[in-house]
């Protein structure tokens, strides 16, 4: 579904992503792991078209999208829930969700289905996003991405700043998406959760992929070593 080859993303002279290649198959759930500054967000933002690539190629559903706009990528079925959620705080939950409906892609996601999937949002439908709890904001951000009916959903740091109970709720809803066949790439700092939830673990260190394995064939120790760059 997604093929990335030899991708470089730079900030000025600094190579935040260095020659990364990765293929994602339809239906996979992939956890992207790595320390702060490893390059995960930069990599994901380049895939979504929010940052330009300096070198390399990104193919999505057999189309070369390396130079495509972010909106074209959404139109093709690739959606990113960015780190920090980036909601419009003065707009209501419903208005934020409707902003995600930027495409005419066919699919099952409607406002009503989003509220079924995230029942904690029902009572908050007309609340301003700025007044929501962290978990409600995350649910709204995921819901907004779903409004474009994505085939590949990329979630950057879904658990950040949420209490353990709320993290469980967010993961329950991501599990529902997975069951509908949505391909998922997510950044997860909790290694145990990453291994338990996904099919595949990909670890980045200093802009490179240093481990890429099915979760069934790796363990927390091996990922921790890759995470810290230990031999
Ligand atoms: P985190 O978990 O902290 O978000 P990350 O793995 O997502 O980390 P990135 O945010 O992609 O890492 O950052 C990768 C590197 O690029 C870091 O060294 C960071 O300081 C640098 N970087 C990120 N954004 C910028 C920017 N706008 N300008 C310059 N350097 C940047």
Boltz pocket constraint, residues with backbone or C-beta under 6 A from the ligand:
constraints:
  - pocket:
      binder: B
      contacts: [[A, 11], [A, 14], [A, 16], [A, 34], [A, 35], [A, 36], [A, 37], [A, 38], [A, 39], [A, 40], [A, 41], [A, 42], [A, 43], [A, 83]]
      max_distance: 6.0
